Amino acid sequence: MNTKILLLLTCILTISTFGQAKKFTLEESVMQQNRQFKADKLSGFKWIPNSDNYTYYTDSGKKLLLTKATNTSANELITLADLNKALNSNLKNFMSLEWKDATTFIVTDATIYYSYNIVSKTGAKIALLSEASENATFDNAKENLAFTEKNNLYFTNSKNEKVSVTNNSDSNIVSGQTISRSEFGISGGIFWSPKANYLAFYQKDETEVSDYPLLDITETPGKLVNLKYPMIGQKSEKPRVGIYNLATSKTIFIAPRGNSDDYLTNISWTPNEKFVVIAELNRGQNDMNLNVYDAETGLFVRTILNEKNPNWVEPEHEAYFPNNKSNNFVWISEKDGFNNLYYYTIEGKLLKQLTQNKFPLREIIGSNATGTEIYFKATGENATNMLTYKVDLKGKQTLITKDEGVHTFAANSAGTYFFDEYSNHSTPSKSLLYDQKLKATTLLESTNKYDGYTMGTAEIKTILSADGSTNLFTRLIKPSNFDATKKYPVFVYVYGGPHAQMITNTYLDGANLWMYWMAEQGYLVFTVDNRGSDNRGFAFESIIHGRLGVNEMEDQMKGVDYLKSLPFVDGNRLAIHGWSFGGFMTTSIMLRKPDVFKVGVAGGPVTDWKYYEVMYGERYMDTPAENQKGFDEANTLNYVKDLKGKLLLIHGANDDTVVMQHSFSLIKKFVEAEKQVDFFAYPMHKHNVQGKDRVHLMTKVLNYVIENNK
């Protein structure tokens, strides 16, 4: 062959290969969304207390940078290697860093805690906990460190002395841990008073709660592990709040004022440490009192407010005290249909309703140094956003974050500078610094980490719900080579339950990267956030009360109607998949709407709500004694004879959230009805399959759909 021709062909081949976009593997799409493809951010951003300076780390957590907000120029503060040398430690990164004061930070290596002074450039080990320790919680000054070991509560003081707060030999009495299965906004069980003169904690008595058996197969023979699991309508845990006095080493206890299994939630301390504020919710979850107790004696002082609702009342946020010199506080209430802010005195006088928004407020972020401005997250008019606002004590509200999207926000101590990091449909990530006049400076804007890869597109639209009057958000992902003249099968991903929103104004619109992989296999991937899902207000969410699955399914059918109206959809090749509540929805739809979907894959599904736990389940369904008709209607076991499509059930064998009894009970009914279904268990996995095994899970799910939806 002519040498010139050979060189020309080589060049053409090289250019062609270089210009080809790479394709995701399924493994990459499952494992690398928040790793290889993670957008550039100011990782570990922290304001230094009482200053205009902040820190963040780079080089995968190996280098700590310090920046002055006044000029935004970054300087190296210390490398991880130098820190380890100063501390004689073996820290792997700066990810655990917390600032104690303007010159000292604390870092953690498992159970070892160190402090480091950036002025003297010296540090020391300040606490060494046992490997059995959990729930470690510092006081505000980061001098005392409380923690649990098994069912008891301890703390180490500034002298690194270990102090026992509780000493219960009965394992049914559990102190310092989260209670109520982490419902009602509860995420911990340890509550230091502002000046650390007292330590409040949750204690639960699980004596009457039934044991649920799980099997540990890693031993020979297999080992029975009992889990305390309170099922709907049965005996539940009995909560108390303990208050330990560090000066006297004595503990007093506060029990529910109503029934012994009422809920004690949303604990907060007044700034002067004289009172503890606790929300008590009846077990029926429709009557809540916000109560004040004397911190010294534990005696009830007064009820500040009461809220009732025939559906449910769900306190999720503690009383917030914006000024550390005042006992006036802000309470978040949904009583007018949307979470809003109400400003009260500790005596119970309403000073001002601070916000009157017709969209949900998510949480209070903080306040300025004088407590005259409060920062909070809310959706704004578009429910797929999460924006940041501030409001003063006269009710003047200001939108801080000007760009639509989902924002992460942090104010410095004085409230003179604001850090904002966000993404939206067209922005992978952008980091901004606002001054007090809300003038923004861009600190970092991420490149698109998906550049060079073959990737489809997502369309966000709205459709009308089954009631004909409510807009529902939809997301439709199309393959990169989409051809409107062709007919495509559809993969519907569903959750559909409360406290979850699948479609958000983030870079991938809330989607998992594997959905884009699935689109490249020749599928359309569709999701609709039905009524009952999150961030739309009480009326939207509470439509599900007592009849879980009914209105949600009807809205999902409206999604199917929309899909079938599209000329490029093959309406005979629809598949559906979801996990947990989404597993319940998948199973319900496959059985109760048997002519719609050809294939379904239900992961960790609730199949009969009487097997679910008290706190979540009774909020939405009440008890079988109160609502047997609703339980029967929602029970998927009652519809097994109607199955027509191919159904795969998947369950973690050690699921402690949706216990395996759900899938086993449904399978037993299928056997009795002589219906063939498929089942796959993940041994030793809990409610979801995490780690590298998740690749196996998604391969199982997606291959099942592809193979059976032809």
Salt bridges, closest charged atoms under 4 A:
ASP40 OD1 - LYS449 NZ 2.79
ASP59 OD2 - LYS63 NZ 3.54
GLU76 OE1 - LYS63 NZ 3.78
GLU98 OE2 - LYS46 NZ 3.21
GLU143 OE2 - LYS100 NZ 2.87
GLU149 OE1 - LYS162 NZ 3.12
GLU183 OE1 - ARG619 NH2 3.05
GLU206 OE2 - LYS204 NZ 3.64
GLU208 OE1 - LYS238 NZ 3.57
ASP211 OD1 - LYS228 NZ 3.22
ASP261 OD2 - ARG283 NH1 2.99
GLU314 OE2 - HIS499 NE2 2.69
GLU314 OE2 - ARG619 NH1 3.21
GLU316 OE2 - HIS499 ND1 3.83
GLU363 OE2 - LYS377 NZ 3.42
GLU373 OE2 - LYS390 NZ 3.45
ASP420 OD1 - HIS407 ND1 2.73
GLU459 OE1 - LYS461 NZ 3.97
GLU459 OE2 - LYS478 NZ 2.82
ASP467 OD2 - ARG531 NH1 3.52
ASP509 OD1 - HIS425 ND1 2.91
ASP534 OD2 - ARG362 NH1 2.78
GLU554 OE2 - LYS593 NZ 2.82
ASP555 OD2 - ARG531 NE 2.82
ASP595 OD1 - LYS644 NZ 2.58
ASP608 OD2 - LYS610 NZ 2.53
GLU613 OE2 - ARG181 NE 3.97
GLU618 OE2 - ARG283 NH2 2.77
ASP622 OD1 - HIS545 NE2 3.45
GLU633 OE2 - ARG547 NH2 2.51
ASP642 OD1 - LYS641 NZ 3.22
ASP655 OD2 - HIS651 NE2 3.45
ASP655 OD2 - HIS687 ND1 2.75
ASP656 OD2 - LYS686 NZ 3.64
GLU672 OE2 - LYS668 NZ 2.44
GLU672 OE1 - LYS669 NZ 3.95
ASP678 OD2 - LYS646 NZ 3.62
ASP693 OD2 - HIS685 NE2 2.75
ASP693 OD1 - LYS692 NZ 3.54
